[in-house]
Every structure is written in structure tokens, then in C-alpha cells.
Amino acid sequence: MSVQPNPMAKLRSLEQISEDCRRWRKGGLTIVLVNGAFDLLHVGHLRYLTDASRHGDCLIAAVNTDHSVQSSKGPSRPIIPQAERVEILANLAVIDAIVLFDTLTVAPILEILEPDVHAKGTDYTVSTVPEREVVESFGGRTVICGDPKDHATTDVLGTILERFGPD
């Protein structure tokens, strides 16, 4: 039995990821950043992450903390606590590093890490991405990734309640 690397090592502090980015850039690698709650991971998430990874060499997932998810989606969310959401993502080979963020937008993370590419899902267009101007300010670009927004955690929850809720 071989010793497997610890996937949780992918969870890095902002300072650690900033250093990773410096090292990756020095090696000529392109950095892509995705962000989201990643609550109740589903195929839409996987397609988004896979597509985003095709835009560069290193994929960073910026994950909303429980507090920031509650602030944007309401007190009943997230369903899956942040530690478990991070653990699930850390086990995906497509992701190179994970950082948590506690703000309503990912702009502060983008300003510090300055990824070459900021990838957002198909519920946006390039012109509607709230952080687009931040990304442009340091010479990055915004791309839209994944399949059509036919999969959403809110929809999965609705289906569960419809099928298994009180009669």
C-alpha cells in the first residue's frame, strides 16, 4: 500500500497561495481562479471546474466561508459546512489549491493573487461578472466556463424537498 499525499494540504492561507502564485508565475505557468460556495457538489460544479482548468496550468478554488454563504444565500445555507466542502474539493485532481474567503465578493482575493484568468459560471456573461474590472485592472481576463446553468444547488434542494418533503 502506497502512502497517498494529503489532499487537505491544498487548503492554503492567502499568504501561502500568494507565494505559490509567485512561484508558478516564475515557472511560466498560467493561474486560473474560480470561486463559489460549492455547496452540495454536483455535476454542474464539476463541469465548471474542469472547463476552468483548461484555461491555464494551475487552478485555485476560492471557497466562500459558511458566514459569507449565509450572508448571500440566507440563514439556511450552506447545507454542507465549509470544512467538508473544502475536503471534497481538495480530493479533486483538477484543483491545485484552495483558499477560503469571508467577503461578499471575491474581489479582495483577486486583488492579492492577481490570477491570469478569473473563471465564472454560465449564470454570468463576461460583462456581468462583478469583479471583471478588478481583474482587468491587473491585466487578467475573465472567462465564462461550464455547461448551461441547468444544475444549481438551489434546484437540487428544491427537488429533494419536492420528492421527500412532508406530504
C-alpha positions in Angstrom: 0.0 0.0 0.0 1.5 3.3 -1.0 1.3 6.5 1.0 -1.1 9.0 -0.5 -0.5 12.7 -0.3 -2.8 14.6 2.0 -5.3 16.4 -0.2 -6.1 18.8 2.6 -2.7 20.3 2.0 -4.4 22.0 -0.9 -6.2 24.3 1.6 -3.8 27.2 1.9 -3.7 30.6 3.7 -3.9 33.6 1.5 -0.2 34.2 2.2 0.7 30.7 1.2 -1.2 30.8 -2.0 0.3 34.2 -2.8 3.7 32.6 -2.5 2.5 29.7 -4.7 1.4 32.2 -7.3 4.8 33.9 -7.3 6.5 30.5 -7.8 4.1 29.4 -10.5 4.5 32.6 -12.4 8.3 32.4 -12.2 7.9 28.9 -13.8 5.9 30.4 -16.6 2.6 28.9 -15.5 -0.8 30.4 -16.1 -3.0 30.8 -13.0 -6.8 30.4 -13.1 -9.1 31.3 -10.1 -12.6 30.1 -9.7 -14.9 31.0 -6.8 -18.1 29.8 -5.2 -19.8 28.1 -2.3 -19.6 24.7 -3.8 -22.4 23.5 -1.6 -23.8 20.1 -2.4 -21.2 19.4 -5.1 -23.0 18.4 -8.3 -22.2 17.8 -12.0 -22.5 21.5 -12.8 -19.7 22.2 -10.4 -17.5 19.5 -11.9 -18.1 20.8 -15.4 -17.3 24.3 -14.3 -14.1 23.3 -12.6 -13.0 21.1 -15.5 -13.6 23.7 -18.1 -11.9 26.4 -16.0 -8.8 24.2 -15.6 -8.4 24.2 -19.4 -7.7 27.9 -19.4 -4.4 27.6 -17.5 -1.9 25.4 -15.7 -2.8 25.9 -12.0 -6.4 26.1 -10.7 -7.2 27.9 -7.4 -10.6 27.5 -5.9 -11.7 30.4 -3.7 -14.4 29.0 -1.4 -16.9 31.1 0.5 -16.9 30.6 4.2 -20.1 29.5 5.9 -20.6 33.1 7.1 -20.3 34.5 3.6 -22.7 31.9 2.2 -25.2 32.7 4.8 -24.8 36.4 4.0 -25.5 35.9 0.3 -27.9 32.9 0.3 -29.7 33.1 3.7 -29.5 31.5 7.1 -30.4 28.0 5.9 -27.3 27.8 3.8 -24.8 26.3 3.4 -26.1 22.7 3.7 -22.5 21.3 3.9 -20.2 23.0 6.4 -17.1 24.7 4.9 -14.6 22.2 6.3 -16.5 19.4 4.5 -16.9 21.4 1.3 -13.1 22.1 1.3 -12.4 18.4 1.9 -14.5 17.3 -1.1 -12.8 19.9 -3.4 -9.4 19.0 -2.1 -9.9 15.5 -3.3 -10.5 16.7 -6.9 -7.4 16.3 -9.0 -8.3 19.3 -11.2 -7.8 21.7 -8.2 -4.3 22.7 -7.2 -5.0 25.0 -4.3 -8.0 26.2 -2.1 -8.4 29.4 -0.2 -11.4 30.4 2.0 -12.8 33.9 1.7 -15.3 35.6 4.0 -16.4 38.6 1.9 -19.5 39.0 -0.3 -17.3 39.1 -3.4 -14.0 37.5 -4.2 -12.5 40.9 -5.2 -10.1 41.1 -2.3 -8.6 37.7 -3.2 -8.3 38.6 -6.8 -6.5 41.9 -5.9 -3.9 40.0 -3.9 -3.4 36.9 -6.1 -3.8 38.6 -9.5 -4.6 35.4 -11.4 -4.2 35.4 -15.2 -7.7 34.2 -15.5 -10.9 34.6 -13.4 -13.4 31.9 -14.4 -17.1 32.3 -13.7 -20.0 30.0 -14.4 -22.6 30.4 -17.2 -25.0 32.2 -15.0 -22.8 35.2 -15.9 -21.6 36.9 -19.0 -18.2 38.5 -19.1 -19.9 41.9 -18.8 -22.0 40.9 -15.8 -19.2 39.5 -13.6 -19.0 41.8 -10.6 -15.2 41.5 -10.3 -14.4 42.0 -14.0 -13.0 45.5 -13.6 -10.8 44.3 -10.7 -9.4 41.5 -12.9 -8.8 43.9 -15.8 -7.0 46.4 -13.5 -4.1 44.0 -13.2 -4.1 42.7 -16.7 -6.1 39.5 -16.1 -9.0 38.3 -18.2 -12.5 36.9 -17.3 -13.8 33.8 -18.9 -17.2 32.0 -18.7 -16.9 28.3 -18.1 -19.1 25.2 -17.7 -22.3 24.0 -19.2 -25.5 25.9 -19.2 -26.8 26.7 -15.7 -29.1 23.6 -15.7 -27.6 22.4 -12.4 -27.8 24.5 -9.2 -27.7 23.6 -5.6 -30.9 25.5 -5.0 -32.6 23.4 -7.7 -31.2 20.2 -6.2 -32.6 21.2 -2.8 -36.0 22.0 -4.4 -36.1 18.6 -5.9 -35.2 16.9 -2.6 -38.0 18.9 -0.8 -40.5 18.1 -3.6 -39.8 14.4 -3.5 -39.1 13.8 0.2 -40.8 16.7 1.9 -43.8 16.4 4.2 -46.9 15.0 2.4 
